Amino acid sequence: MKINKRGMGITLLVLLILFSLALPSFIWTRQNVKDLARWHNSRLSPVIMIPGSSATENRFDALIKKINSRSQKKHSLLKVKVYNDGTVKYSGKINAKDNEPFIVVGFENNKDGYSNILKQAKMFDKAFKQLSEQYEFNNFKAFGHSNGGLIYTAFLENYLPKYDIQAKVLMTVGTPYNFSETSLQRKTQMLADFIKNRKKLPTDLSVYTVAGTETYDSDGLVPERSVEAGKYIYQGIVKHFTQITVTGKDAQHSDLPQNDQIIELLDRYVLEPDQNQKTKKLKENS
């Protein structure tokens, strides 16, 4: 069988033309998928939570379950654990359509003490770097219980400035900014260092420090005055600074993360409005 060279040439030309037409479309499609993923990620505004000493990345399970049970807007949960050797392990996931997931970061070294808090802040920075590179969010909200608030303070002063990422809100609950001191006149080394470095804090940040009072002056572990000491760090530097006191049921230190009042404060000051509930309220009021 003889090969028609002219016919073969035409066939090759047609294939070449089709390929040249299809290639830009293929490249555009791939780029469009990447752009859509990047666009979704840029809409991410995660709530990144740090538990206190001796607590793990499971510390806020009950809190998150309560929040999701009260709202039509369900938040997915990603848990992160940073080990002493620098290894970072993940469990759970961020759902594709969830723009406001919860991310809880725990540490193998979850011990108390100022030196450990500085180490934990460095470990948190490692996890934060990985998370920001993987999910490409340009803002986040911060929540810290007990020493988690101290870790966040050290992170905001020493590590966040190197990122082009906005910390929109910080809420700390039962955070002992002056450790066990009951007098604001006696400042621990940690508090003195935080005050010294306060000008490194983001000026567009809104901060809420929440104290629990099981007794008149303590949540059973952290003195109310120690929580109040946070004003020396944040007040006058950040955009908004508010101190809040929670009393009554579940106001004891370890119960605070499950406290209904804390959940209401989280919903009001940290979480984005639930659009479904917002629309429902508008209809009811019209």
Secondary structure, DSSP 8 states (H G I E B T S, - for coil): ----HHHHHHHHHHHHHHHHHHHHHHHHHHHHHHHHHHHHHHH---EEEE--TT--TTTTHHHHHHHHHH-SS---EEEEEE-TTS-EEEEE---TT-SS-EEEEEES----SHHHHHHHHHHHHHHHHHHHHHH--SEEEEEEETHHHHHHHHHHHHTGGGSS-EEEEEEEES--TTTT---TTS--HHHHHHHHTGGGS-TT-EEEEEEEESSSSBSSSSBHHHHHTHHHHHTTTSSEEEEEEEESTT-SGGGGGG-HHHHHHHHHHTS---HHHHHHHHHHH-
